[in-house]
Amino acid sequence: MVRAEPSWPSGVMAASGHATPRMPPARCLDLGWVGGYSLDAMKTTPDKRKPSILSGIQPTGRLTIGNYLGALRNWVALQDQYECYYVLVDLHAITVRQEPKVLRRRCYEFLALYMACGLDPATSTLFVQSHVPTHAQLSWILNCFTYMGEAQRMTQFKEKSSRHSENINIGLFDYPVLMAADILLYSADLVPVGEDQKQHLELTRNLAERFNGIYGNVFTVPEPFIPKVGARIMSLKDPTSKMSKTDEDDATYVALLDEPEAVRRKIKRAVTDAGREVVYDESRPGLANLLTIFAATAGEPIETIVGRYEGKGYGDLKKELAEAIVEFLRPVQQRYRDIIADEPGLARVLADGAARALARTRPLLARVHEALGFIPE
């Protein structure tokens, strides 16, 4: 997700909504399916359609306050300006073994939380990846243009296989190709990526260029763009690591559905440092993380919060931060309870979203089929 305003090239609209319309419009995709990262695609077109954004997350673990502050809140702000596609990437999720009942429940839970946080299915397209077969169809075709050597060089496969040594499957090995399909289906010109995703983008570029070299200009070859990093919410126990919704230790995060007492307990036990003075200092990452969360949930500048705790200690800060989070989450949790009770309604949202996403991606897949010589459907 583009969380801060980077120095975009002229003519490319940043996810913040600012634009410099002096040049012909471009398309932009921000990837990051793996490990629960978010993926944003932005496409501006010469016609009067809104530019579009594709964003996704794996339906695993529990959505955290970090997910909300880092992604969901931005998604809500963008939906009136853009044609938005928000996807639960369940195909990527099963590269690690999932309990079927839990995966299905998580999909509905995440969808209900999306809506509780403000995403409107009448405005935005909400769907699950497995309901839109064009992703898997293009992935298989790209497999036939991927060399074993380049797939074996993917460092995230090595890292994930070391953590899941009992289940080193072909899907885990092959997920960068599915990610390439996700990207190429939306014809992105620019792909803002984090450092850990640059290798996947390079594979995507190689596949697009290889296919185009044989069959002509079918795919847009995306260019990398490394955005500035916005506010990051870090682990409550290890503030040098990002807060993760799939962490096995739930004391490391505040979940959007945590009960008030759980929030208070987790914040009370959150890591700070050996000091006593409440100041914002990045060399004191535990305290800096708590102040960042406080500012985001209370809607106040960090400087104002720091000034309020002059002469006070960490205990006072943590107590009031916990209450700020509880109040921040209260309306989201109430809306969630109302929405999750209507499972047939959620199923209808997903069916409608899948139909819209399929209509969006079929034309590109048809061009690929035509290039390969497949008989038209």
C-alpha positions in Angstrom: 0.0 0.0 0.0 1.3 3.5 -0.7 1.1 5.0 2.8 3.0 8.2 2.2 3.2 10.5 -0.7 6.2 9.5 -2.9 7.7 11.6 -5.6 5.5 10.3 -8.3 6.3 10.9 -12.0 4.2 13.6 -13.6 0.9 12.2 -14.7 0.7 9.4 -12.2 -1.9 9.7 -9.5 -0.6 8.6 -6.1 -2.9 6.6 -3.8 -3.2 9.7 -1.6 -5.4 11.2 -4.3 -3.0 14.0 -5.5 -2.3 14.2 -9.2 -0.1 16.0 -11.7 -2.1 15.6 -14.9 0.4 17.1 -17.4 1.2 13.8 -19.0 -0.9 10.9 -20.4 -2.3 8.8 -17.6 -0.3 5.7 -16.4 -1.2 2.6 -14.4 0.2 1.6 -11.1 0.2 -1.6 -9.1 1.5 -2.1 -5.6 2.1 -5.7 -4.9 2.5 -7.8 -1.8 0.2 -10.8 -1.4 2.7 -13.0 0.5 2.6 -13.1 4.3 -0.5 -10.9 4.5 1.0 -7.8 2.9 -1.4 -5.6 1.0 -1.5 -5.1 -2.7 -2.7 -2.0 -4.5 -3.1 -1.5 -8.2 -3.8 1.8 -9.7 -4.8 2.3 -13.3 -5.8 5.6 -14.9 -7.3 5.5 -18.3 -7.8 8.0 -21.2 -11.6 7.8 -20.9 -13.8 9.2 -18.1 -13.7 6.1 -15.9 -12.3 6.4 -12.5 -8.7 5.2 -12.0 -8.8 1.8 -10.3 -7.1 0.2 -7.3 -6.7 -3.5 -6.5 -5.8 -4.3 -2.9 -5.7 -7.6 -1.1 -4.7 -9.5 2.0 -4.5 -13.2 2.9 -7.5 -14.3 5.0 -5.3 -15.8 7.7 -4.6 -14.9 11.3 -6.6 -12.0 12.8 -6.8 -8.5 11.4 -5.0 -6.1 13.7 -5.0 -2.5 14.4 -1.8 -2.4 12.3 -3.8 -3.6 9.3 -6.4 -1.0 9.9 -4.0 1.9 10.4 -1.7 0.8 7.6 -4.2 -0.3 4.9 -7.9 -0.4 5.7 -8.3 3.2 6.7 -6.6 4.3 3.5 -8.8 1.9 1.4 -11.9 3.6 2.8 -10.6 7.0 2.0 -9.9 6.0 -1.6 -13.2 4.3 -2.6 -15.0 7.5 -3.6 -12.2 8.6 -5.9 -11.2 5.3 -7.5 -12.8 2.1 -8.9 -11.7 -0.2 -6.1 -11.2 -3.9 -6.1 -10.5 -5.4 -2.6 -9.7 -9.1 -2.7 -9.1 -11.9 -0.1 -6.3 -13.9 -1.6 -7.3 -17.3 -0.4 -5.3 -19.1 -3.2 -2.1 -17.6 -1.8 -3.2 -18.5 1.7 -3.2 -22.3 1.1 0.5 -22.4 0.3 0.6 -22.9 4.1 -1.8 -25.6 5.4 -5.1 -24.2 6.5 -7.9 -25.7 8.5 -10.9 -25.6 6.0 -13.5 -24.4 8.5 -11.2 -21.8 9.9 -10.2 -20.5 6.4 -13.9 -20.1 5.4 -14.7 -18.4 8.7 -11.8 -16.0 8.3 -13.0 -15.1 4.8 -16.4 -14.1 6.1 -14.8 -12.4 9.2 -12.4 -10.4 7.1 -15.1 -9.3 4.7 -17.4 -8.3 7.6 -14.5 -6.3 9.1 -13.8 -4.7 5.8 -17.4 -3.5 5.7 -17.4 -2.6 9.4 -14.3 -0.4 8.8 -16.2 1.5 6.1 -15.7 -0.3 2.8 -19.0 -0.1 0.9 -19.8 -3.1 -1.5 -22.1 -0.8 -3.5 -19.0 1.4 -4.3 -16.1 -1.0 -4.0 -15.8 -4.5 -5.5 -15.2 -7.1 -2.6 -14.3 -10.7 -3.6 -12.2 -13.7 -2.9 -9.5 -14.7 -5.3 -10.7 -18.3 -5.8 -14.0 -17.0 -7.2 -12.2 -15.3 -10.1 -10.7 -18.1 -12.2 -8.7 -15.7 -14.4 -6.0 -15.5 -11.8 -5.4 -19.2 -11.7 -5.9 -19.6 -15.4 -3.2 -17.0 -16.2 -1.0 -18.4 -13.5 -0.9 -21.8 -15.3 0.0 -20.2 -18.6 2.8 -18.2 -17.0 4.1 -21.4 -15.4 4.8 -22.7 -18.9 7.1 -19.7 -19.4 8.9 -19.8 -16.1 12.2 -21.6 -15.8 13.0 -23.7 -12.9 16.2 -21.8 -12.2 14.6 -18.4 -11.8 11.8 -19.9 -9.6 14.5 -21.6 -7.4 16.2 -18.2 -6.8 13.2 -16.7 -5.0 14.5 -16.0 -1.5 11.0 -15.9 0.2 10.5 -19.5 -0.9 13.7 -20.4 1.0 12.6 -18.5 4.0 9.0 -19.9 4.1 10.1 -23.4 3.4 12.5 -23.2 6.4 9.6 -22.2 8.6 7.3 -24.8 7.2 9.7 -27.7 6.6 6.9 -30.3 7.1 5.0 -28.9 4.1 7.3 -27.7 1.3 4.8 -27.9 -1.5 4.8 -26.9 -5.2 2.3 -24.0 -4.4 4.8 -22.5 -2.0 7.5 -22.8 -4.6 5.2 -21.4 -7.4 3.3 -18.6 -5.6 5.5 -15.9 -7.3 4.0 -17.0 -10.6 0.5 -16.6 -9.3 1.6 -13.2 -8.0 2.8 -12.3 -11.5 -0.6 -13.3 -12.8 -2.3 -11.0 -10.3 -0.1 -8.1 -11.5 -0.3 -8.7 -15.2 -4.1 -9.2 -15.3 -4.4 -5.5 -14.4 -1.9 -4.1 -16.9 0.1 -2.0 -14.5 2.8 0.4 -15.7 4.4 1.1 -12.3 4.6 -1.3 -9.4 5.5 0.3 -6.0 7.2 -2.5 -4.1 8.9 -3.0 -0.8 12.5 -4.3 -0.7 11.3 -7.8 0.1 9.1 -7.9 -3.1 11.6 -6.6 -5.7 12.6 -10.1 -6.7 9.0 -11.0 -7.4 8.5 -8.0 -9.6 11.7 -8.9 -11.6 10.2 -12.3 -12.2 7.0 -10.7 -13.4 8.9 -8.4 -15.8 10.9 -11.4 -17.1 7.7 -13.4 -17.8 6.0 -10.4 -19.5 9.0 -9.7 -21.7 9.5 -13.4 -22.6 5.8 -13.8 -23.6 5.8 -10.5 -25.5 9.0 -11.5 -27.3 7.3 -14.6 -28.7 3.7 -13.4 -29.2 3.9 -9.6 -29.6 2.8 -6.8 -27.2 0.3 -8.6 -25.0 1.4 -7.7 -21.5 2.4 -4.3 -20.1 5.9 -4.7 -18.6 5.7 -3.1 -15.2 8.5 -0.9 -13.9 9.5 -0.9 -10.2 8.9 2.0 -7.9 10.1 2.0 -4.3 7.7 4.2 -2.3 8.5 6.0 0.9 7.4 4.1 3.9 4.4 5.5 5.8 3.7 5.0 9.5 4.3 1.4 10.5 2.7 -0.3 13.5 5.2 -2.6 15.1 5.0 -5.7 17.3 4.1 -5.0 20.9 6.8 -7.5 22.1 9.5 -6.9 19.4 9.2 -3.3 18.2 11.9 -3.9 15.6 9.4 -6.2 13.7 6.2 -5.2 12.0 3.0 -6.2 13.8 1.8 -9.4 12.2 -1.7 -10.8 12.1 -0.4 -14.3 11.8 2.0 -14.2 14.8 1.5 -17.2 17.0 1.8 -15.1 20.1 -1.3 -12.9 20.3 0.5 -10.6 22.8 2.4 -9.1 19.9 -0.7 -7.4 18.4 -4.0 -5.8 19.1 -6.7 -7.5 17.0 -9.6 -5.4 15.7 -11.9 -7.8 17.6 -10.0 -7.9 20.9 -12.2 -7.5 24.0 -11.4 -4.4 26.1 -9.7 -6.4 28.8 -7.5 -8.1 26.2 -6.5 -4.7 24.8 -5.6 -3.4 28.3 -3.6 -6.5 29.1 -1.6 -6.4 25.9 -0.8 -2.7 26.1 0.2 -3.0 29.8 2.7 -5.7 28.9 4.0 -4.0 25.7 7.7 -3.5 25.5 9.1 0.0 26.1 12.6 0.5 27.3 14.7 1.2 30.4 14.0 4.9 30.4 11.3 6.8 32.3 10.6 10.0 30.3 7.9 10.0 27.7 9.6 11.3 24.5 9.4 10.3 20.8 12.8 8.9 19.9 13.3 6.3 17.1 16.2 4.9 19.0 13.6 3.9 21.6 11.4 1.8 19.3 9.1 0.4 21.9 8.0 3.8 23.2 8.0 5.3 19.7 5.6 2.5 18.6 3.2 3.1 21.4 3.2 6.9 20.7 2.5 6.2 17.0 -0.5 4.0 17.8 -1.7 6.6 20.3 -1.5 9.4 17.7 -3.3 7.3 15.1 -6.2 6.2 17.3 -6.7 9.4 19.2 -6.3 11.7 16.2 -3.7 13.9 17.8 -0.1 14.8 16.8 2.6 12.9 18.7 4.0 16.1 20.0 0.7 17.0 21.7 0.6 13.5 23.3 4.2 13.8 24.5 3.5 17.2 26.0 0.6 15.8 28.0 2.9 13.3 29.7 5.6 15.6 30.8 6.6 14.5 34.3 4.6 11.3 34.0 5.7 7.8 33.4 5.0 4.9 31.1 2.3 3.5 33.3 0.1 6.6 32.8 0.8 6.5 29.0 -0.1 2.8 28.7 -3.3 3.1 30.7 -4.6 6.0 28.6 -3.4 4.5 25.4 -5.4 1.3 26.1 -8.6 3.3 26.7 -8.0 5.2 23.5 -7.7 1.9 21.6 -10.8 0.5 23.3 -12.9 3.5 22.3 -11.4 3.5 18.8 -12.4 -0.1 18.2 -15.8 0.1 19.8 -17.9 1.3 16.8 -16.0 -1.1 14.4 -16.8 -4.0 16.7 -20.5 -3.1 17.0 -20.9 -2.8 13.2 -19.0 -6.1 12.8 -21.4 -7.9 15.0 -24.4 -6.6 13.0 -22.8 -7.5 9.6 -21.4 -11.0 10.5 -24.8 -12.1 11.6 -26.0 -12.0 8.0 -23.9 -14.7 6.3 -26.2 -15.0 3.3 -25.8 -11.3 2.8 -22.1 -11.6 2.9 -22.2 -14.4 0.3 -24.2 -12.2 -2.0 -21.6 -9.4 -1.6 -18.8 -11.9 -2.6 -20.8 -13.3 -5.6 -21.5 -9.8 -6.9 -17.8 -8.8 -6.4 -16.5 -11.9 -8.2 -18.8 -11.2 -11.2 -17.5 -7.6 -11.4 -13.8 -8.7 -11.0 -14.2 -11.4 -13.6 -15.7 -8.9 -16.1 -12.7 -6.7 -15.5 -10.0 -9.4 -16.0 -11.5 -11.5 -18.9 -10.4 -9.2 -21.7 -6.7 -9.5 -20.9 -6.9 -13.3 -20.6 -8.7 -13.4 -23.9 -5.8 -11.6 -25.5 -3.4 -14.1 -24.0 -5.5 -17.0 -25.3 -5.7 -15.5 -28.8 -1.9 -15.0 -28.8 -1.4 -18.7 -27.9 -3.8 -20.0 -30.5 -6.5 -21.3 -28.1 -9.9 -21.7 -29.7 -12.1 -18.7 -28.5 -14.8 -19.6 -25.9 
